[in-house]
Amino acid sequence: GHRLRDDESRIPAERKCCGMIWLNERLAITADKYQYIIGTPRERPRSRGEGTETVMLDPAYCRTLAQALRVAVSREMKRGVESGELQTLQAFARHLEKVTADFEAKIAALNM
């Protein structure tokens, strides 16, 4: 859908690499050898040395990619309710379906 393209255009080019799956302009998934980590990536100056490093704000640690996607969908839905975007059960259900499909499509595209 066109929403995916809208999200992609808001992700800076330098953030489209580096072992991170960007789900939208707010959420990304990364991994280490033990788990998947979902959160909001932010650049900060390195504590020692020059340059910057990427840190995850409000990270959630998940054993499977499916769990990480559930966390992402849940956070996105909570954000919609909190912001007032989702004020009816019908709007919530439509948005839940769309967010789930969008995030799953981003992951599926990686398997091609």
N, C-alpha and C positions, 0 to 999 in steps of 0.2 A: 504493500500500500504506500501511498504518498507520505504517510506519517513517518515511516522508516527513513525516507530520504530527508525529511525535515530534521529528524534527530541527527542523522549523519552529518548534515551540513553545519550543525552547531558544535560538533566535536572537532577541536583544533587538529590539524593534520599531524602534529607531532604526538598527539595522544592516541592515534589510531594504530600504533604499533606497541612495542614494549611489553608483550605478553599479557595484554589486558583485553578483555571483551567488553566493549562499551555497549550497554543496553539502551541508554538514552543520555541526555546531557547531564544527568545527575548520578547515575549508577553504573558501576563497572564491576566485572568479576575478574579476579586474578587467582593464581594458585601457587602453592609450594608443593613439596613432595608429600605433605600430609593432608592437605585440605584445600577447598575452594574458599576464597575470601571475597565477600561482596561488601561494597561501601561506596563512598564518594571520594574519588581520588583528588588530591590537592598537591600542588608543588610547594615545597618549602626549602629554604636554604639548608644545605647540609650542615650537620652539627660540627663536623670537622672537615676542613678542606673547602674547596671551591665548588661552585655549581649548586644544583638543586637536586632534591630527591622527591619521589612520589610517595606520599603516605595516604592511607585509607582513613577517612573520617568515618566514625560510627561503624567499624567493621563487624561483620558477622562471619563466623567460621563454620563451614558446612563440609560434611564428609563426602557428599555427592553433588554433582552438578544440578540434579533435580531439586535437591534441598535448597541450593543457592538460588535457583530460579523461583522457587516458592517464596523465599525471603524477599527477593526483588519485587515480585508481584504484590506481596503484602505491603511492602514499604510504599510502593507507588499508589496503591489503593488508599492507604492511610493518609498519604499526602493529599490526594484528591478530596477526601472527606474533610480534612483539616483546613484546606484552602477554601472550601465552600464550593468547589467545582462540582462535587457530587452531592446533590441534596435529595435525591429520591432513590428508592430501591431500584427502580427501572434504569436510571442513569448509572447507578453503581454496577448493575449486572452487565450493561452494555460496555462500560469502561473495563470491567474485569475481563470480559471476553477479548476485547481489543488489546489490552496490555499483555495478556497471556499469549495471544497469537503473535504480537510484535516481538516479544522477548524470545519465544520459541523459534520464530523465523530467523532471528539473528544467530542463534545457536545452530540451527539446521544448516544455515549457509556455510558454516565452518566445516561441516562434514562433507561438503561437495568436493 
